[in-house]
Amino acid sequence: MSARGLIVSAPRSGAGKTTVTLGLIAALARRGVAVRAAKSGPDYIDPAFHAAATGAPGCNLDSWAMPPALLNALVADAARAADVLVIEGAMGLFDGVPVPGRTGAAADLAARFHLPVLLVLDISGQSQSAAAIVRGFAAHDPAVRIAGVILNRMGSERHRSLVTDAIARVGVPVVGAIARDETLTLPERHLGLVQAGEHADLAARLARLAAIAERHIDIDAILALAAPLSSHAASAAPALAPPGQRIALASDAAFSFIYTHVLDGWRRAGAEIVPFSPLADETPPDSCDACWLPGGYPELHAGRLAAAQRFRAGLSRFAETRPVHGECGGYMVLGRSLEDADGVTHAMTGLLGHAASFAKRRMQLGYRAARLLSTSPIGAAGEVVRGHEFHYATLVSAGDDAPLADLADGQGQPLGPAGGRRAQVTGAFFHAIAPA
């Protein structure tokens, strides 16, 4: 591999990793560098921003949910088409489940692929104390190298000087400093950033972030810090076997959370993916032999989905003879009804018996290991599939369908049966990432 790589991480969520990453990769792309970006962990929103900034597909790299062979294959694939691979961390650098080597943290990727880490420090409200944070992170794990620091939310030049001088005594270079500017923050909603495709001004936002990176980050120094990507065996089967030869994929503002590596694996296995839009009242094409309803934001579009009579009738006809699977938002739409944030209940497809509510909110977040109780589009009976769950909706009625799987959390603690199955229709709140 000729590509080089690095990881952008931070001590915690909210430090500015995403804006720094987007500015850096957009600036590299402006220079004509072939740059690819990846997201550490199961976040399904940030990779779309990465793709917009680089002009190349983004992907996820998850040390807990993905077997090593799949990680190797995804990194090798990105490296084949890139000069530089930039991996954005999630939460803090070392945050994950306490399973050695498979924590899901960006630190695992740094150690596995021998990649240097750029630490983004939010220095608002502190000065020389920032050096103690850098010292602690640099010493925490000898397999993880902190190669440079980018200061974020700097208050003044004097503030920058105080922090930079203190960090210099730690022996880690400061390679950038960005002033406090609330207008740089990307808007959010309950599952993370407002999706890339919903920003009419995304190109302008990325151009501004690139200009800020060019002015305030030493891009040449960062390129010099990037390390050659270590070579690992890179063959891997598809993360999930295709559920059919031609797969109807719900794809619009209500259904957009599906992992790039899953779709790429299906295509490489010879499957064809045929998108359709439930919000446009389209039906899964009759030429397809399986239908997949991914996660997304059906709770924001429940009225339109309830009014999409052609979609609902067509999906019911499709399900009579062919498998239909729904993940998270897709699972909610497969149920009897969905209550929106205003407490209005909307009829859904009724292909499964549960009822969901976004008005009665409770956050569910974490890794999941799902032992499948019967064969379904995500795997064979008895197989364990690893994935992730992140939603605020709750079930106000569980229905009487057979459960799809027995769940455990990231540390193996049992969570009980989950999801539902009725004839060829299956669904659950968890997003499948890869077989265990």
matplotlib code that plots the C-alpha trace (Angstrom):
import matplotlib.pyplot as plt

x = [0.0, 1.3, -1.5, -0.8, -3.3, -4.1, -6.9, -8.6, -9.9, -10.5, -10.8, -14.6, -17.6, -18.4, -14.7, -15.1, -13.8, -16.3, -15.7, -12.0, -12.1, -14.3, -12.1, -9.0, -10.3, -12.0, -8.7, -6.8, -9.2, -8.8, -5.1, -5.8, -4.9, -6.8, -8.3, -10.7, -12.4, -13.9, -15.8, -14.7, -17.7, -21.3, -22.3, -24.3, -24.5, -20.9, -19.8, -22.2, -20.5, -17.1, -18.2, -19.4, -16.1, -13.8, -15.9, -15.3, -17.4, -17.1, -17.3, -17.4, -14.6, -15.8, -13.4, -16.2, -18.8, -16.5, -14.3, -10.6, -10.8, -13.5, -11.6, -8.6, -10.6, -12.3, -9.0, -7.3, -10.1, -9.9, -6.1, -6.3, -8.0, -6.3, -3.1, -4.4, -7.0, -8.4, -10.4, -12.6, -13.1, -16.3, -16.7, -13.3, -10.3, -10.4, -14.2, -15.8, -16.8, -14.2, -13.3, -9.5, -8.8, -12.5, -13.6, -15.1, -12.9, -10.7, -7.7, -8.2, -7.8, -4.7, -3.1, -4.1, -3.0, -0.2, -1.8, -0.9, -3.6, -4.3, -6.0, -8.6, -8.7, -11.5, -9.5, -12.4, -12.3, -8.7, -5.2, -2.1, -4.2, -4.6, -1.0, -1.9, -4.7, -2.2, 0.4, -2.2, -3.4, 0.1, 1.0, -2.2, -1.5, 2.0, 0.4, -1.4, 0.7, -0.5, 1.3, -0.1, -2.7, -5.2, -6.5, -10.2, -12.4, -9.3, -10.2, -7.3, -3.7, -2.6, -4.8, -3.2, 0.3, -0.3, -1.6, 0.9, 3.9, 2.6, 2.0, 5.5, 6.9, 5.1, 6.9, 3.7, 3.5, 0.5, -0.3, -3.3, -5.4, -9.0, -10.8, -14.1, -16.8, -20.3, -21.2, -18.9, -21.2, -23.3, -27.0, -28.1, -31.3, -32.1, -29.9, -26.9, -26.2, -28.9, -28.1, -25.7, -28.4, -30.7, -28.2, -28.9, -25.8, -23.5, -21.0, -20.6, -20.3, -17.5, -15.7, -15.7, -14.4, -11.7, -10.6, -10.4, -8.3, -6.0, -5.5, -5.3, -4.0, -0.5, -1.7, 1.9, 2.9, -0.2, 0.7, 4.2, 2.8, 0.6, 2.0, 2.0, -1.0, 0.2, -0.5, -2.9, -4.5, -7.5, -9.9, -13.3, -16.8, -19.7, -20.5, -24.1, -25.1, -27.4, -31.0, -31.8, -30.5, -32.4, -33.0, -35.6, -34.1, -36.3, -34.3, -35.4, -35.4, -37.3, -35.0, -31.3, -29.4, -27.7, -24.0, -21.9, -19.9, -23.2, -24.3, -20.8, -20.7, -24.1, -22.9, -19.7, -21.6, -23.5, -26.7, -28.4, -29.8, -33.0, -33.9, -37.5, -39.1, -41.9, -42.3, -43.0, -45.6, -43.5, -43.7, -40.9, -40.5, -42.1, -38.8, -37.1, -37.0, -36.3, -37.1, -35.1, -36.4, -33.4, -33.4, -33.9, -36.4, -39.9, -41.1, -40.5, -42.6, -45.2, -48.1, -46.8, -46.0, -49.5, -51.0, -48.8, -51.5, -49.8, -46.6, -48.4, -50.5, -47.6, -45.4, -48.2, -48.4, -44.7, -44.5, -47.0, -44.3, -40.9, -38.9, -39.2, -36.8, -36.9, -34.2, -35.0, -37.0, -37.9, -39.1, -41.3, -43.0, -43.6, -45.7, -49.4, -48.9, -46.4, -47.1, -45.2, -43.7, -47.0, -48.8, -50.6, -50.9, -50.5, -51.3, -48.3, -48.2, -49.4, -47.1, -45.9, -48.1, -46.2, -46.9, -44.2, -44.2, -41.8, -43.8, -43.0, -39.2, -36.5, -33.0, -31.6, -28.0, -25.3, -23.8, -25.9, -25.1, -28.2, -28.6, -31.1, -34.0, -34.9, -33.5, -34.1, -32.5, -29.8, -28.6, -29.4, -31.1, -28.6, -26.1, -24.9, -24.9, -23.2, -24.7, -25.8, -29.0, -29.6, -33.2, -35.5, -38.8, -40.4, -42.8, -46.2, -47.4, -45.2, -47.7, -47.8, -45.3, -42.5, -39.2, -36.5, -33.5, -32.2, -30.1, -27.0, -25.2, -21.6, -20.3, -22.4, -25.1, -28.5, -31.2, -33.9, -35.8, -36.2, -37.8, -40.5, -41.2, -44.4, -44.3, -41.6, -41.6, -38.9, -37.6, -35.9, -34.5, -30.9, -28.8, -26.9, -23.2, -21.5, -21.7, -19.8]
y = [0.0, 3.5, 5.3, 7.0, 7.4, 9.2, 9.4, 12.6, 12.0, 13.9, 13.4, 13.6, 14.1, 17.7, 18.8, 19.6, 16.4, 16.5, 20.1, 19.7, 16.5, 18.0, 21.1, 19.0, 16.5, 19.3, 21.3, 18.1, 17.5, 21.2, 20.5, 17.6, 15.0, 11.7, 11.6, 9.0, 9.3, 6.8, 7.0, 4.9, 3.2, 2.7, 6.3, 6.3, 10.1, 11.4, 9.2, 11.1, 14.4, 12.8, 11.7, 15.2, 16.7, 14.2, 13.3, 9.7, 7.1, 7.1, 4.0, 2.8, 1.0, -0.7, -2.9, -4.3, -5.1, -6.0, -9.1, -8.3, -9.6, -7.2, -4.3, -5.2, -5.4, -2.0, -0.3, -1.9, -0.9, 2.7, 2.7, 1.4, 4.6, 7.1, 9.0, 9.7, 8.0, 10.1, 8.3, 10.3, 9.0, 8.8, 10.1, 10.1, 8.3, 5.4, 5.3, 1.9, -1.3, -3.0, -5.8, -5.8, -5.2, -5.0, -1.9, -0.2, 2.8, 4.7, 3.7, 0.1, 1.2, 3.3, 0.3, -2.2, -0.2, 1.8, 5.1, 8.4, 10.3, 14.0, 15.1, 17.8, 19.8, 22.1, 24.7, 26.9, 27.5, 26.4, 27.2, 25.4, 22.6, 21.4, 20.2, 17.8, 16.3, 15.8, 14.2, 11.8, 10.7, 10.4, 8.1, 6.1, 3.3, 2.7, 1.2, 4.5, 7.4, 11.0, 12.7, 16.2, 18.4, 20.8, 23.4, 24.3, 27.2, 29.3, 32.6, 34.8, 34.8, 35.0, 32.0, 30.1, 31.0, 29.9, 26.6, 25.9, 26.8, 24.4, 21.5, 22.0, 20.8, 17.5, 17.0, 16.8, 19.4, 21.8, 21.7, 24.0, 26.4, 27.4, 30.4, 30.0, 30.5, 29.1, 29.5, 26.6, 24.2, 22.0, 21.8, 18.7, 16.7, 13.8, 11.2, 13.4, 15.9, 16.9, 14.7, 15.9, 15.6, 18.0, 21.0, 23.1, 25.1, 22.1, 22.9, 26.4, 25.1, 22.7, 25.4, 27.6, 24.8, 24.1, 27.8, 27.9, 24.7, 26.2, 29.3, 27.9, 24.3, 23.3, 20.8, 20.1, 19.1, 16.9, 15.1, 14.6, 13.0, 10.5, 7.0, 4.3, 2.1, -1.3, -4.2, -6.9, -9.8, -8.1, -10.7, -10.9, -12.2, -9.7, -8.3, -9.6, -12.0, -10.4, -11.2, -11.6, -11.2, -7.9, -6.0, -3.2, -0.6, 2.1, 5.3, 8.9, 11.4, 8.9, 5.9, 6.6, 4.8, 1.9, 1.2, 1.6, -1.6, -3.6, -2.2, -2.7, -6.3, -7.0, -5.6, -7.5, -10.7, -10.0, -8.5, -5.5, -2.8, -1.0, 2.1, 3.3, 6.1, 5.4, 9.2, 9.5, 6.7, 4.3, 0.5, -2.0, -3.1, -6.4, -7.4, -7.6, -10.6, -9.0, -5.6, -3.7, -0.8, 0.8, 3.2, 6.9, 9.4, 8.0, 9.8, 13.1, 12.0, 9.8, 11.7, 11.4, 7.7, 7.0, 8.8, 6.8, 4.3, 2.9, 2.2, 0.5, -1.7, -2.5, -3.5, -5.8, -7.5, -7.9, -9.4, -12.2, -14.0, -12.4, -11.4, -7.9, -6.6, -3.4, -1.9, 0.7, 3.3, 0.6, -1.6, 1.1, 1.5, -2.3, -2.0, -1.1, 2.6, 5.3, 8.1, 11.3, 13.9, 15.8, 12.8, 12.1, 8.5, 7.5, 4.1, 2.2, -0.9, -3.4, -6.1, -6.7, -6.3, -3.7, 0.0, 2.6, 6.1, 9.0, 11.1, 8.6, 8.9, 6.9, 6.8, 3.3, 3.4, 0.7, -2.3, -5.4, -9.0, -10.7, -14.5, -15.1, -17.3, -18.1, -17.6, -14.0, -11.5, -10.7, -14.3, -17.9, -19.3, -19.6, -17.2, -14.2, -10.9, -7.9, -4.4, -1.2, 0.4, 4.1, 5.4, 7.4, 5.7, 3.2, 0.3, 1.2, -2.3, -5.2, -7.2, -10.9, -11.7, -14.2, -12.5, -12.1, -12.5, -12.8, -9.7, -9.1, -5.8, -5.1, -6.9, -9.9, -9.1, -10.6, -8.1, -10.6, -11.2, -8.4, -7.6, -9.5, -12.0, -12.8, -15.1, -13.5, -10.1, -9.4, -6.3, -5.0, -1.8, -2.9, -2.2, -5.2, -4.6, -8.0, -11.6, -12.3]
z = [0.0, -0.8, 1.0, 4.4, 7.2, 10.4, 13.0, 14.2, 17.7, 21.0, 24.7, 24.5, 22.4, 21.4, 21.1, 17.4, 15.7, 12.9, 11.9, 12.1, 10.1, 7.4, 7.1, 6.8, 4.2, 2.2, 2.2, 1.1, -1.7, -2.8, -3.1, -5.4, -2.8, -3.3, 0.2, 1.7, 5.0, 7.4, 10.7, 13.7, 15.2, 14.1, 13.2, 10.0, 9.5, 9.4, 6.5, 4.2, 5.1, 4.5, 1.1, 0.2, 1.4, -0.4, -3.5, -2.6, -0.6, 3.1, 5.3, 8.9, 10.7, 13.9, 16.0, 18.1, 15.5, 12.6, 12.5, 11.8, 8.2, 7.4, 9.0, 7.0, 3.7, 4.3, 5.0, 2.1, -0.2, 0.9, 0.6, -3.0, -4.2, -1.9, -1.1, 2.5, 4.6, 7.5, 10.2, 12.4, 15.9, 17.9, 21.5, 23.2, 21.8, 24.3, 24.8, 24.1, 25.7, 28.0, 25.7, 25.0, 21.3, 20.4, 22.3, 19.3, 20.2, 17.7, 19.8, 18.6, 15.0, 15.9, 17.5, 14.8, 11.8, 13.5, 12.8, 14.5, 16.3, 15.9, 19.2, 18.9, 22.2, 23.1, 25.1, 26.0, 29.7, 30.2, 29.2, 30.5, 31.9, 28.3, 28.5, 31.3, 29.1, 26.3, 28.6, 30.0, 26.6, 25.3, 28.2, 28.5, 26.0, 24.5, 21.4, 20.6, 19.5, 19.9, 17.0, 17.1, 18.7, 17.1, 19.4, 19.0, 20.3, 21.0, 22.7, 21.6, 20.4, 24.0, 24.9, 22.0, 23.1, 26.7, 25.6, 22.9, 25.2, 27.8, 25.4, 23.9, 27.1, 26.7, 23.4, 21.2, 18.4, 18.1, 14.4, 14.3, 16.3, 15.4, 17.1, 18.9, 16.2, 16.9, 13.2, 12.4, 14.3, 12.1, 13.2, 15.0, 15.8, 18.1, 16.4, 15.6, 12.8, 10.4, 7.4, 4.7, 2.0, 3.9, 3.7, 0.6, 1.4, 2.2, -0.6, 0.8, 4.4, 3.3, 1.3, 4.4, 6.6, 4.0, 4.0, 7.8, 7.8, 5.2, 7.3, 10.7, 10.4, 9.2, 6.6, 5.4, 8.9, 9.2, 5.9, 7.3, 10.4, 8.5, 8.6, 5.9, 6.3, 7.6, 5.4, 6.6, 4.7, 3.0, 1.8, 3.4, 2.6, 2.4, 5.9, 5.4, 2.7, 0.2, 1.1, -2.6, -6.2, -6.7, -3.5, -3.3, -0.9, 0.6, 0.1, 0.9, 3.8, 6.0, 5.2, 4.9, 7.6, 6.0, 6.1, 2.9, 3.6, 3.7, 0.3, -1.2, 0.0, -1.6, -4.9, -4.8, -4.2, -7.4, -6.1, -7.6, -5.4, -6.7, -4.7, -4.2, -2.2, 0.2, 0.8, -3.0, -2.6, -4.6, -4.2, -4.0, -7.7, -8.6, -10.3, -6.9, -4.7, -1.3, 0.3, 2.9, 4.9, 6.6, 9.5, 9.3, 10.4, 9.8, 13.0, 11.2, 8.2, 9.8, 8.3, 4.7, 5.2, 6.6, 3.5, 1.1, 0.3, -2.8, -0.9, 1.9, -0.4, -2.6, 0.3, 1.7, -1.7, -1.9, 1.5, 0.6, -1.4, -0.6, 2.4, 3.9, 6.6, 8.6, 10.8, 13.5, 11.5, 9.0, 11.8, 13.2, 9.7, 9.6, 12.8, 13.2, 14.1, 14.9, 17.3, 16.4, 18.7, 18.9, 20.2, 16.9, 16.0, 12.3, 10.8, 9.4, 7.3, 9.9, 8.6, 12.2, 15.3, 17.4, 17.8, 18.4, 19.9, 19.4, 21.9, 24.8, 24.3, 25.9, 24.5, 23.7, 22.7, 22.5, 20.8, 20.3, 19.7, 18.2, 18.2, 15.5, 16.4, 12.8, 9.4, 8.2, 5.7, 8.2, 8.7, 9.5, 12.6, 15.4, 13.9, 16.0, 14.2, 15.8, 15.4, 17.1, 18.5, 18.7, 18.9, 21.1, 20.0, 22.3, 21.8, 23.4, 22.3, 21.6, 19.6, 19.5, 16.7, 17.3, 18.3, 15.7, 18.1, 21.6, 22.3, 24.4, 25.0, 24.1, 27.2, 26.6, 29.2, 28.1, 27.1, 26.2, 23.0, 20.5, 17.2, 15.4, 12.7, 10.9, 7.9, 5.6, 7.4, 10.0, 11.8, 14.9, 16.3, 16.0, 12.9, 11.7, 10.9, 10.5, 11.7, 14.9]

ax = plt.figure().add_subplot(projection="3d")
ax.plot(x, y, z, "-o")
ax.set_aspect("equal")
plt.show()
